[in-house]
Amino acid sequence: MSENPVHPEPALTAKVVGRILKASGLSISVAESCTGGLIAARLTDIPGSSEYFTGGVVAYSNALKMSLLGVPKSTLDLYGAVSKETAVAMACGIRELTSSGLGLAVTGIAGPGGGSPAKPTGLVYISLASGDETICEEYRFPGERADVRCSTVDAALNLVKQFLLSRPA
């Protein structure tokens, strides 16, 4: 489990991600639940993002997770919408739906309600799928709803940045 990363300038991460994606010829698409489109907004705040950003889906309901992203009903029934398994299925689903090089997905409980002892408010899963691998990280962010959502955006973009920087040139 990762802690909340602190970024002095959150928009900088999106710019770095954009530059690396553009230089590598990779594209990215996003499937968002708890962030409601904030990741797509952050990525498209960058001029020229159409060169690497394919698109995004806000799949807030389980029905949309299943119909658009191909998340199996059995995954949702067994693990729930907020789970590693669902995040991975969402990342793979958006990548396939958009034919992007990378698929990024987030699902979590932003609060203030909806949490439980097993899945508390602030619990977030972020998954990134490429052609070679799929990774997923669990986070527990403190704060109010807006804090959890903003921290999720920052962590998701940081995960993409770290993944891209770790790839061989």
N, CA, C and O atoms as a DFTB+ gen file, in Angstrom:
676 C
 N C O
     1  1       0.847      -1.174       0.000
     2  2       0.000       0.000       0.000
     3  2       0.890       1.233       0.000
     4  3       1.878       1.298       0.731
     5  1       0.538       2.189      -0.809
     6  2       1.317       3.416      -0.929
     7  2       0.646       4.535      -0.151
     8  3      -0.575       4.555       0.009
     9  1       1.439       5.442       0.318
    10  2       0.924       6.617       1.006
    11  2       0.639       7.711      -0.013
    12  3       1.005       7.595      -1.183
    13  1       0.000       8.745       0.430
    14  2      -0.339       9.872      -0.428
    15  2       0.931      10.576      -0.894
    16  3       1.656      11.138      -0.073
    17  1       1.216      10.556      -2.202
    18  2       2.404      11.257      -2.680
    19  2       2.177      12.765      -2.646
    20  3       1.080      13.243      -2.933
    21  1       3.202      13.493      -2.301
    22  2       3.096      14.944      -2.249
    23  2       3.789      15.516      -3.475
    24  3       4.959      15.229      -3.728
    25  1       3.062      16.324      -4.232
    26  2       3.606      16.937      -5.440
    27  2       3.556      18.445      -5.271
    28  3       2.484      19.008      -5.049
    29  1       4.708      19.111      -5.374
    30  2       4.689      20.562      -5.237
    31  2       3.865      21.242      -6.326
    32  3       3.243      22.275      -6.080
    33  1       3.859      20.675      -7.513
    34  2       3.065      21.237      -8.606
    35  2       2.418      20.089      -9.362
    36  3       3.027      19.538     -10.278
    37  1       1.166      19.708      -8.990
    38  2       0.521      18.551      -9.602
    39  2       0.442      18.605     -11.123
    40  3       0.557      17.568     -11.777
    41  1       0.249      19.781     -11.697
    42  2       0.146      19.881     -13.156
    43  2       1.446      19.487     -13.833
    44  3       1.442      19.068     -14.990
    45  1       2.554      19.618     -13.125
    46  2       3.851      19.255     -13.690
    47  2       3.909      17.774     -14.044
    48  3       4.471      17.405     -15.075
    49  1       3.334      16.924     -13.198
    50  2       3.333      15.489     -13.473
    51  2       2.600      15.199     -14.773
    52  3       3.069      14.387     -15.571
    53  1       1.470      15.838     -15.002
    54  2       0.723      15.635     -16.243
    55  2       1.541      16.073     -17.446
    56  3       1.502      15.426     -18.492
    57  1       2.280      17.165     -17.309
    58  2       3.133      17.633     -18.408
    59  2       4.246      16.641     -18.701
    60  3       4.540      16.352     -19.861
    61  1       4.867      16.118     -17.645
    62  2       5.942      15.134     -17.819
    63  2       5.394      13.873     -18.473
    64  3       5.998      13.339     -19.404
    65  1       4.253      13.398     -17.987
    66  2       3.616      12.220     -18.580
    67  2       3.340      12.472     -20.060
    68  3       3.625      11.618     -20.900
    69  1       2.794      13.621     -20.377
    70  2       2.502      13.958     -21.772
    71  2       3.736      13.967     -22.646
    72  3       3.720      13.437     -23.757
    73  1       4.802      14.566     -22.153
    74  2       6.052      14.608     -22.929
    75  2       6.604      13.212     -23.196
    76  3       7.043      12.909     -24.305
    77  1       6.579      12.361     -22.163
    78  2       7.112      11.002     -22.327
    79  2       6.234      10.198     -23.280
    80  3       6.743       9.489     -24.148
    81  1       4.918      10.308     -23.120
    82  2       4.010       9.597     -24.027
    83  2       4.241      10.031     -25.467
    84  3       4.346       9.196     -26.366
    85  1       4.319      11.333     -25.680
    86  2       4.519      11.867     -27.031
    87  2       5.842      11.382     -27.616
    88  3       5.896      10.957     -28.770
    89  1       6.904      11.446     -26.820
    90  2       8.225      11.028     -27.299
    91  2       8.280       9.537     -27.609
    92  3       8.997       9.111     -28.515
    93  1       7.522       8.748     -26.855
    94  2       7.558       7.297     -27.055
    95  2       6.534       6.817     -28.069
    96  3       6.548       5.652     -28.466
    97  1       5.646       7.709     -28.489
    98  2       4.618       7.316     -29.448
    99  2       3.493       6.504     -28.829
   100  3       2.712       5.876     -29.544
   101  1       3.406       6.512     -27.501
   102  2       2.351       5.771     -26.814
   103  2       1.115       6.643     -26.625
   104  3       1.203       7.868     -26.537
   105  1      -0.027       5.987     -26.566
   106  2      -1.273       6.682     -26.252
   107  2      -1.807       6.148     -24.928
   108  3      -1.437       5.061     -24.484
   109  1      -2.682       6.932     -24.309
   110  2      -3.275       6.524     -23.033
   111  2      -4.759       6.843     -23.040
   112  3      -5.198       7.825     -23.640
   113  1      -5.518       6.005     -22.368
   114  2      -6.939       6.248     -22.147
   115  2      -7.218       5.961     -20.676
   116  3      -6.468       5.233     -20.024
   117  1      -8.298       6.536     -20.162
   118  2      -8.584       6.396     -18.735
   119  2     -10.014       5.929     -18.487
   120  3     -10.946       6.296     -19.203
   121  1     -10.156       5.109     -17.451
   122  2     -11.461       4.686     -16.952
   123  2     -11.525       5.143     -15.499
   124  3     -10.755       4.681     -14.657
   125  1     -12.440       6.046     -15.218
   126  2     -12.508       6.642     -13.888
   127  2     -13.837       6.342     -13.211
   128  3     -14.897       6.362     -13.836
   129  1     -13.748       6.067     -11.929
   130  2     -14.950       5.939     -11.125
   131  2     -14.969       7.066     -10.103
   132  3     -15.666       8.060     -10.305
   133  1     -14.228       6.939      -9.022
   134  2     -14.305       7.921      -7.927
   135  2     -13.804       9.313      -8.294
   136  3     -14.151      10.282      -7.618
   137  1     -13.009       9.438      -9.332
   138  2     -12.494      10.755      -9.730
   139  2     -13.408      11.474     -10.722
   140  3     -13.224      12.666     -10.968
   141  1     -14.368      10.788     -11.282
   142  2     -15.389      11.432     -12.099
   143  2     -14.894      12.247     -13.276
   144  3     -15.538      13.226     -13.653
   145  1     -13.773      11.877     -13.865
   146  2     -13.263      12.588     -15.036
   147  2     -12.125      13.549     -14.753
   148  3     -11.639      14.217     -15.665
   149  1     -11.692      13.628     -13.501
   150  2     -10.625      14.572     -13.151
   151  2      -9.277      14.217     -13.782
   152  3      -8.491      15.107     -14.107
   153  1      -9.009      12.921     -13.957
   154  2      -7.737      12.527     -14.582
   155  2      -7.738      12.946     -16.048
   156  3      -6.761      13.509     -16.541
   157  1      -8.832      12.670     -16.735
   158  2      -8.942      13.086     -18.138
   159  2      -8.807      14.599     -18.249
   160  3      -8.155      15.102     -19.165
   161  1      -9.418      15.320     -17.323
   162  2      -9.322      16.782     -17.344
   163  2      -7.882      17.234     -17.155
   164  3      -7.411      18.132     -17.853
   165  1      -7.188      16.616     -16.216
   166  2      -5.793      17.007     -15.956
   167  2      -4.926      16.740     -17.187
   168  3      -4.091      17.566     -17.558
   169  1      -5.130      15.580     -17.816
   170  2      -4.332      15.248     -19.004
   171  2      -4.644      16.175     -20.173
   172  3      -3.746      16.557     -20.923
   173  1      -5.908      16.535     -20.328
   174  2      -6.281      17.374     -21.472
   175  2      -6.127      18.862     -21.192
   176  3      -6.376      19.684     -22.074
   177  1      -5.724      19.219     -19.987
   178  2      -5.353      20.614     -19.708
   179  2      -4.078      20.999     -20.453
   180  3      -3.791      22.182     -20.636
   181  1      -3.323      20.005     -20.877
   182  2      -2.041      20.223     -21.542
   183  2      -2.285      20.439     -23.038
   184  3      -2.874      19.574     -23.685
   185  1      -1.850      21.564     -23.602
   186  2      -1.991      21.772     -25.044
   187  2      -1.283      20.659     -25.823
   188  3      -0.168      20.264     -25.481
   189  1      -1.928      20.168     -26.853
   190  2      -1.342      19.107     -27.670
   191  2      -1.600      17.708     -27.144
   192  3      -1.057      16.738     -27.671
   193  1      -2.424      17.592     -26.110
   194  2      -2.675      16.278     -25.508
   195  2      -3.390      15.317     -26.454
   196  3      -3.391      14.108     -26.222
   197  1      -3.991      15.838     -27.507
   198  2      -4.656      14.951     -28.472
   199  2      -3.664      14.045     -29.186
   200  3      -4.058      13.066     -29.820
   201  1      -2.382      14.366     -29.087
   202  2      -1.359      13.520     -29.709
   203  2      -1.139      12.219     -28.943
   204  3      -0.586      11.269     -29.497
   205  1      -1.560      12.158     -27.680
   206  2      -1.341      10.944     -26.883
   207  2      -2.552      10.527     -26.046
   208  3      -2.603       9.391     -25.576
   209  1      -3.517      11.407     -25.852
   210  2      -4.693      11.055     -25.054
   211  2      -5.809      10.594     -25.971
   212  3      -6.316      11.370     -26.781
   213  1      -6.195       9.324     -25.844
   214  2      -7.225       8.747     -26.705
   215  2      -8.623       9.108     -26.230
   216  3      -9.485       9.459     -27.036
   217  1      -8.849       9.025     -24.926
   218  2     -10.165       9.335     -24.394
   219  2     -10.362       8.743     -23.021
   220  3      -9.471       8.100     -22.467
   221  1     -11.541       8.971     -22.484
   222  2     -11.832       8.479     -21.146
   223  2     -13.291       8.149     -20.963
   224  3     -14.161       8.609     -21.702
   225  1     -13.533       7.334     -19.952
   226  2     -14.879       6.918     -19.590
   227  2     -15.032       7.110     -18.086
   228  3     -14.176       6.688     -17.309
   229  1     -16.123       7.748     -17.681
   230  2     -16.468       7.789     -16.268
   231  2     -17.487       6.677     -16.058
   232  3     -18.659       6.809     -16.412
   233  1     -17.019       5.590     -15.479
   234  2     -17.863       4.415     -15.243
   235  2     -18.188       4.350     -13.756
   236  3     -17.575       3.591     -13.005
   237  1     -19.148       5.149     -13.349
   238  2     -19.509       5.242     -11.936
   239  2     -20.370       4.055     -11.511
   240  3     -20.241       3.556     -10.393
   241  1     -21.240       3.611     -12.398
   242  2     -22.130       2.493     -12.060
   243  2     -21.501       1.158     -12.448
   244  3     -20.685       1.075     -13.365
   245  1     -21.907       0.119     -11.722
   246  2     -21.437      -1.223     -12.063
   247  2     -21.925      -1.634     -13.445
   248  3     -21.219      -2.335     -14.170
   249  1     -23.123      -1.205     -13.811
   250  2     -23.666      -1.551     -15.127
   251  2     -22.757      -1.040     -16.239
   252  3     -22.511      -1.750     -17.213
   253  1     -22.259       0.179     -16.101
   254  2     -21.361       0.740     -17.114
   255  2     -19.991       0.063     -17.072
   256  3     -19.370      -0.155     -18.112
   257  1     -19.527      -0.264     -15.879
   258  2     -18.256      -0.995     -15.771
   259  2     -18.341      -2.301     -16.564
   260  3     -17.390      -2.695     -17.239
   261  1     -19.493      -2.960     -16.472
   262  2     -19.669      -4.228     -17.185
   263  2     -19.874      -4.012     -18.682
   264  3     -19.196      -4.639     -19.495
   265  1     -20.803      -3.128     -19.052
   266  2     -21.175      -3.001     -20.463
   267  2     -20.109      -2.323     -21.314
   268  3     -19.866      -2.751     -22.442
   269  1     -19.472      -1.282     -20.806
   270  2     -18.484      -0.546     -21.600
   271  2     -17.066      -1.078     -21.437
   272  3     -16.311      -1.173     -22.404
   273  1     -16.714      -1.425     -20.197
   274  2     -15.328      -1.809     -19.920
   275  2     -15.121      -3.313     -19.847
   276  3     -13.987      -3.782     -19.756
   277  1     -16.203      -4.064     -19.886
   278  2     -16.080      -5.517     -19.877
   279  2     -15.701      -6.116     -18.536
   280  3     -15.182      -7.231     -18.483
   281  1     -15.955      -5.389     -17.443
   282  2     -15.682      -5.957     -16.121
   283  2     -16.688      -7.088     -15.894
   284  3     -17.896      -6.863     -15.968
   285  1     -16.202      -8.294     -15.621
   286  2     -17.132      -9.408     -15.419
   287  2     -18.030      -9.198     -14.197
   288  3     -17.578      -8.714     -13.159
   289  1     -19.293      -9.563     -14.330
   290  2     -20.225      -9.477     -13.206
   291  2     -19.696     -10.278     -12.033
   292  3     -19.842      -9.874     -10.880
   293  1     -19.081     -11.410     -12.327
   294  2     -18.546     -12.261     -11.260
   295  2     -17.455     -11.543     -10.462
   296  3     -17.334     -11.749      -9.255
   297  1     -16.664     -10.704     -11.127
   298  2     -15.628      -9.930     -10.427
   299  2     -16.278      -8.935      -9.475
   300  3     -15.862      -8.804      -8.324
   301  1     -17.291      -8.240      -9.956
   302  2     -17.996      -7.272      -9.115
   303  2     -18.712      -7.960      -7.958
   304  3     -18.706      -7.456      -6.835
   305  1     -19.328      -9.110      -8.228
   306  2     -20.040      -9.844      -7.177
   307  2     -19.082     -10.373      -6.115
   308  3     -19.375     -10.318      -4.920
   309  1     -17.949     -10.881      -6.554
   310  2     -17.001     -11.523      -5.639
   311  2     -16.134     -10.524      -4.881
   312  3     -15.901     -10.687      -3.683
   313  1     -15.652      -9.487      -5.575
   314  2     -14.686      -8.567      -4.972
   315  2     -15.239      -7.169      -4.711
   316  3     -14.706      -6.441      -3.874
   317  1     -16.289      -6.792      -5.411
   318  2     -16.865      -5.461      -5.267
   319  2     -16.288      -4.482      -6.264
   320  3     -15.271      -4.750      -6.904
   321  1     -16.950      -3.342      -6.389
   322  2     -16.511      -2.313      -7.340
   323  2     -15.190      -1.693      -6.919
   324  3     -14.398      -1.281      -7.766
   325  1     -14.948      -1.624      -5.621
   326  2     -13.698      -1.064      -5.113
   327  2     -12.796      -2.224      -4.719
   328  3     -12.828      -2.704      -3.586
   329  1     -11.986      -2.663      -5.686
   330  2     -11.091      -3.797      -5.470
   331  2      -9.984      -3.775      -6.512
   332  3     -10.104      -3.151      -7.566
   333  1      -8.918      -4.466      -6.191
   334  2      -7.806      -4.605      -7.132
   335  2      -8.302      -5.259      -8.419
   336  3      -7.968      -4.822      -9.520
   337  1      -9.097      -6.303      -8.266
   338  2      -9.568      -7.062      -9.420
   339  2     -10.407      -6.203     -10.361
   340  3     -10.276      -6.303     -11.581
   341  1     -11.260      -5.369      -9.802
   342  2     -12.084      -4.487     -10.632
   343  2     -11.233      -3.419     -11.303
   344  3     -11.434      -3.115     -12.479
   345  1     -10.286      -2.849     -10.568
   346  2      -9.408      -1.827     -11.157
   347  2      -8.625      -2.399     -12.332
   348  3      -8.497      -1.750     -13.370
   349  1      -8.104      -3.603     -12.173
   350  2      -7.346      -4.249     -13.253
   351  2      -8.252      -4.497     -14.459
   352  3      -7.861      -4.235     -15.596
   353  1      -9.453      -4.998     -14.210
   354  2     -10.389      -5.252     -15.317
   355  2     -10.761      -3.954     -16.028
   356  3     -10.900      -3.935     -17.251
   357  1     -10.924      -2.877     -15.275
   358  2     -11.235      -1.572     -15.876
   359  2     -10.078      -1.075     -16.740
   360  3     -10.297      -0.580     -17.845
   361  1      -8.847      -1.205     -16.242
   362  2      -7.674      -0.745     -17.000
   363  2      -7.521      -1.533     -18.296
   364  3      -7.262      -0.961     -19.355
   365  1      -7.682      -2.837     -18.202
   366  2      -7.586      -3.670     -19.408
   367  2      -8.740      -3.370     -20.358
   368  3      -8.562      -3.346     -21.576
   369  1      -9.918      -3.143     -19.797
   370  2     -11.095      -2.862     -20.613
   371  2     -10.998      -1.554     -21.376
   372  3     -11.343      -1.505     -22.557
   373  1     -10.532      -0.485     -20.721
   374  2     -10.424       0.804     -21.420
   375  2      -9.323       0.749     -22.469
   376  3      -9.443       1.356     -23.534
   377  1      -8.261       0.030     -22.173
   378  2      -7.173      -0.113     -23.153
   379  2      -7.690      -0.816     -24.407
   380  3      -7.399      -0.402     -25.529
   381  1      -8.456      -1.875     -24.200
   382  2      -9.006      -2.624     -25.333
   383  2     -10.058      -1.806     -26.083
   384  3     -10.066      -1.782     -27.314
   385  1     -10.938      -1.143     -25.348
   386  2     -12.008      -0.349     -25.958
   387  2     -11.460       0.737     -26.868
   388  3     -12.025       1.003     -27.929
   389  1     -10.363       1.368     -26.462
   390  2      -9.828       2.516     -27.191
   391  2      -8.599       2.202     -28.036
   392  3      -8.089       3.074     -28.738
   393  1      -8.126       0.973     -27.973
   394  2      -6.901       0.567     -28.686
   395  2      -5.714       1.457     -28.316
   396  3      -4.882       1.779     -29.164
   397  1      -5.647       1.849     -27.054
   398  2      -4.546       2.675     -26.560
   399  2      -3.369       1.807     -26.145
   400  3      -3.520       0.621     -25.851
   401  1      -2.203       2.420     -26.129
   402  2      -1.026       1.718     -25.631
   403  2      -1.116       1.445     -24.145
   404  3      -0.663       0.405     -23.666
   405  1      -1.710       2.397     -23.407
   406  2      -1.868       2.263     -21.961
   407  2      -3.317       2.509     -21.568
   408  3      -3.989       3.378     -22.124
   409  1      -3.781       1.734     -20.607
   410  2      -5.098       1.944     -20.017
   411  2      -4.929       2.199     -18.533
   412  3      -4.331       1.390     -17.824
   413  1      -5.448       3.314     -18.062
   414  2      -5.343       3.706     -16.660
   415  2      -6.739       3.680     -16.048
   416  3      -7.690       4.183     -16.645
   417  1      -6.863       3.096     -14.860
   418  2      -8.173       3.027     -14.213
   419  2      -8.062       3.315     -12.724
   420  3      -7.079       2.963     -12.073
   421  1      -9.097       3.964     -12.205
   422  2      -9.184       4.224     -10.765
   423  2     -10.577       3.875     -10.265
   424  3     -11.578       4.134     -10.932
   425  1     -10.618       3.285      -9.084
   426  2     -11.875       3.007      -8.407
   427  2     -11.632       3.135      -6.913
   428  3     -10.600       2.694      -6.407
   429  1     -12.574       3.733      -6.211
   430  2     -12.355       3.924      -4.786
   431  2     -13.563       4.500      -4.086
   432  3     -14.628       4.682      -4.676
   433  1     -13.368       4.783      -2.800
   434  2     -14.420       5.348      -1.966
   435  2     -13.966       6.737      -1.535
   436  3     -13.150       6.883      -0.625
   437  1     -14.504       7.748      -2.199
   438  2     -14.088       9.123      -1.922
   439  2     -14.779       9.700      -0.687
   440  3     -14.280      10.651      -0.086
   441  1     -15.919       9.133      -0.309
   442  2     -16.619       9.588       0.883
   443  2     -17.564      10.741       0.588
   444  3     -17.727      11.123      -0.570
   445  1     -18.178      11.290       1.597
   446  2     -17.923      10.986       3.001
   447  2     -18.530       9.668       3.461
   448  3     -18.047       9.096       4.438
   449  1     -19.552       9.171       2.809
   450  2     -20.145       7.888       3.182
   451  2     -19.639       6.783       2.282
   452  3     -18.753       6.993       1.454
   453  1     -20.208       5.610       2.452
   454  2     -19.897       4.491       1.577
   455  2     -18.805       3.577       2.069
   456  3     -18.618       2.490       1.522
   457  1     -18.077       3.989       3.089
   458  2     -17.000       3.164       3.605
   459  2     -17.502       2.123       4.593
   460  3     -18.635       2.184       5.071
   461  1     -16.631       1.167       4.886
   462  2     -16.908       0.120       5.865
   463  2     -15.586      -0.209       6.557
   464  3     -14.537       0.263       6.119
   465  1     -15.612      -0.999       7.617
   466  2     -14.333      -1.371       8.244
   467  2     -13.378      -2.068       7.266
   468  3     -12.168      -1.847       7.316
   469  1     -13.917      -2.898       6.388
   470  2     -13.074      -3.611       5.417
   471  2     -12.626      -2.709       4.276
   472  3     -11.526      -2.862       3.743
   473  1     -13.484      -1.771       3.908
   474  2     -13.187      -0.847       2.810
   475  2     -13.535       0.569       3.263
   476  3     -14.624       1.070       2.980
   477  1     -12.600       1.209       3.968
   478  2     -12.893       2.531       4.530
   479  2     -12.876       3.645       3.487
   480  3     -12.335       3.493       2.392
   481  1     -13.480       4.755       3.859
   482  2     -13.409       5.952       3.031
   483  2     -11.940       6.297       2.808
   484  3     -11.137       6.258       3.740
   485  1     -11.599       6.631       1.577
   486  2     -10.210       6.939       1.227
   487  2      -9.482       5.783       0.578
   488  3      -8.362       5.951       0.094
   489  1     -10.108       4.589       0.559
   490  2      -9.499       3.428      -0.095
   491  2      -9.634       3.580      -1.604
   492  3     -10.734       3.785      -2.117
   493  1      -8.513       3.480      -2.313
   494  2      -8.498       3.653      -3.770
   495  2      -7.572       2.618      -4.388
   496  3      -6.511       2.313      -3.843
   497  1      -7.983       2.083      -5.531
   498  2      -7.134       1.203      -6.337
   499  2      -6.870       1.894      -7.666
   500  3      -7.785       2.411      -8.308
   501  1      -5.605       1.893      -8.068
   502  2      -5.195       2.492      -9.335
   503  2      -4.474       1.420     -10.131
   504  3      -3.525       0.809      -9.640
   505  1      -4.920       1.191     -11.356
   506  2      -4.321       0.159     -12.199
   507  2      -3.889       0.749     -13.535
   508  3      -4.532       1.645     -14.082
   509  1      -2.789       0.223     -14.038
   510  2      -2.255       0.635     -15.339
   511  2      -1.969      -0.614     -16.155
   512  3      -1.224      -1.492     -15.721
   513  1      -2.565      -0.689     -17.341
   514  2      -2.386      -1.838     -18.225
   515  2      -1.638      -1.410     -19.478
   516  3      -1.979      -0.416     -20.121
   517  1      -0.612      -2.185     -19.808
   518  2       0.107      -1.990     -21.070
   519  2       0.008      -3.302     -21.833
   520  3      -0.653      -4.237     -21.382
   521  1       0.655      -3.375     -22.974
   522  2       0.648      -4.616     -23.729
   523  2       1.409      -5.729     -23.037
   524  3       1.153      -6.908     -23.282
   525  1       2.352      -5.358     -22.165
   526  2       3.223      -6.336     -21.528
   527  2       2.841      -6.687     -20.100
   528  3       3.070      -7.812     -19.654
   529  1       2.261      -5.738     -19.382
   530  2       1.978      -5.993     -17.971
   531  2       0.830      -5.127     -17.481
   532  3       0.456      -4.131     -18.101
   533  1       0.291      -5.542     -16.355
   534  2      -0.735      -4.761     -15.678
   535  2      -0.335      -4.645     -14.218
   536  3      -0.044      -5.641     -13.556
   537  1      -0.325      -3.417     -13.731
   538  2       0.021      -3.189     -12.335
   539  2      -1.167      -2.554     -11.622
   540  3      -2.005      -1.898     -12.241
   541  1      -1.221      -2.760     -10.322
   542  2      -2.293      -2.168      -9.532
   543  2      -1.746      -1.842      -8.152
   544  3      -1.055      -2.653      -7.535
   545  1      -2.060      -0.655      -7.683
   546  2      -1.624      -0.232      -6.357
   547  2      -2.828       0.174      -5.523
   548  3      -3.817       0.700      -6.033
   549  1      -2.716      -0.085      -4.229
   550  2      -3.751       0.292      -3.268
   551  2      -3.277       1.507      -2.484
   552  3      -2.119       1.592      -2.076
   553  1      -4.186       2.434      -2.285
   554  2      -3.884       3.649      -1.521
   555  2      -4.965       3.859      -0.473
   556  3      -6.097       3.402      -0.626
   557  1      -4.597       4.555       0.589
   558  2      -5.564       4.988       1.605
   559  2      -5.305       6.468       1.842
   560  3      -4.365       6.848       2.540
   561  1      -6.138       7.276       1.260
   562  2      -5.956       8.722       1.326
   563  2      -6.801       9.324       2.446
   564  3      -7.962       8.955       2.621
   565  1      -6.218      10.247       3.199
   566  2      -6.972      10.929       4.248
   567  2      -7.727      12.128       3.677
   568  3      -7.505      12.542       2.539
   569  1      -8.613      12.663       4.486
   570  2      -9.254      13.917       4.116
   571  2     -10.686      13.772       3.657
   572  3     -11.285      12.697       3.697
   573  1     -11.201      14.892       3.222
   574  2     -12.570      14.978       2.718
   575  2     -12.629      14.451       1.282
   576  3     -11.602      14.116       0.691
   577  1     -13.827      14.384       0.740
   578  2     -14.056      13.866      -0.611
   579  2     -13.140      14.519      -1.652
   580  3     -12.504      13.823      -2.443
   581  1     -13.074      15.830      -1.650
   582  2     -12.241      16.533      -2.638
   583  2     -10.770      16.177      -2.467
   584  3     -10.041      16.052      -3.451
   585  1     -10.328      16.014      -1.216
   586  2      -8.934      15.646      -0.958
   587  2      -8.624      14.262      -1.522
   588  3      -7.594      14.060      -2.165
   589  1      -9.524      13.314      -1.274
   590  2      -9.329      11.942      -1.756
   591  2      -9.284      11.929      -3.279
   592  3      -8.436      11.260      -3.870
   593  1     -10.181      12.655      -3.906
   594  2     -10.223      12.682      -5.370
   595  2      -8.961      13.321      -5.952
   596  3      -8.389      12.798      -6.908
   597  1      -8.528      14.435      -5.387
   598  2      -7.312      15.097      -5.890
   599  2      -6.073      14.243      -5.646
   600  3      -5.195      14.163      -6.505
   601  1      -6.000      13.609      -4.487
   602  2      -4.869      12.722      -4.201
   603  2      -4.843      11.542      -5.162
   604  3      -3.773      11.084      -5.564
   605  1      -6.021      11.055      -5.529
   606  2      -6.112       9.941      -6.477
   607  2      -5.593      10.354      -7.848
   608  3      -4.853       9.602      -8.482
   609  1      -5.970      11.531      -8.305
   610  2      -5.479      12.034      -9.598
   611  2      -3.955      12.134      -9.570
   612  3      -3.281      11.674     -10.492
   613  1      -3.420      12.733      -8.519
   614  2      -1.965      12.889      -8.408
   615  2      -1.259      11.538      -8.402
   616  3      -0.256      11.352      -9.092
   617  1      -1.785      10.596      -7.620
   618  2      -1.164       9.273      -7.524
   619  2      -1.255       8.515      -8.840
   620  3      -0.312       7.821      -9.223
   621  1      -2.378       8.641      -9.533
   622  2      -2.546       7.946     -10.815
   623  2      -1.545       8.457     -11.847
   624  3      -0.907       7.668     -12.544
   625  1      -1.411       9.769     -11.939
   626  2      -0.459      10.331     -12.906
   627  2       0.978      10.019     -12.506
   628  3       1.831       9.804     -13.368
   629  1       1.247       9.993     -11.216
   630  2       2.583       9.628     -10.757
   631  2       2.889       8.168     -11.078
   632  3       4.020       7.840     -11.437
   633  1       1.897       7.289     -10.955
   634  2       2.079       5.880     -11.308
   635  2       2.422       5.745     -12.789
   636  3       3.314       4.982     -13.157
   637  1       1.718       6.480     -13.628
   638  2       2.006       6.452     -15.070
   639  2       3.417       6.969     -15.328
   640  3       4.167       6.376     -16.104
   641  1       3.775       8.068     -14.681
   642  2       5.111       8.648     -14.867
   643  2       6.195       7.653     -14.467
   644  3       7.157       7.450     -15.208
   645  1       6.045       7.036     -13.304
   646  2       7.051       6.072     -12.842
   647  2       7.138       4.875     -13.785
   648  3       8.229       4.375     -14.059
   649  1       5.992       4.418     -14.279
   650  2       5.984       3.303     -15.226
   651  2       6.741       3.684     -16.496
   652  3       7.581       2.922     -16.974
   653  1       6.444       4.847     -17.033
   654  2       7.094       5.284     -18.275
   655  2       8.593       5.484     -18.089
   656  3       9.379       5.136     -18.970
   657  1       8.991       6.040     -16.953
   658  2      10.418       6.270     -16.702
   659  2      11.185       4.973     -16.461
   660  3      12.399       4.927     -16.655
   661  1      10.491       3.928     -16.042
   662  2      11.159       2.650     -15.773
   663  2      11.321       1.788     -17.023
   664  3      12.023       0.777     -17.001
   665  1      10.673       2.191     -18.107
   666  2      10.755       1.417     -19.357
   667  2      12.098       1.637     -20.036
   668  3      12.651       2.736     -19.991
   669  1      12.621       0.584     -20.666
   670  2      13.858       0.785     -21.429
   671  2      13.626       1.748     -22.590
   672  3      12.564       1.747     -23.212
   673  1      14.609       2.545     -22.862
   674  2      14.494       3.552     -23.935
   675  2      14.452       2.925     -25.304
   676  3      14.357       3.635     -26.305
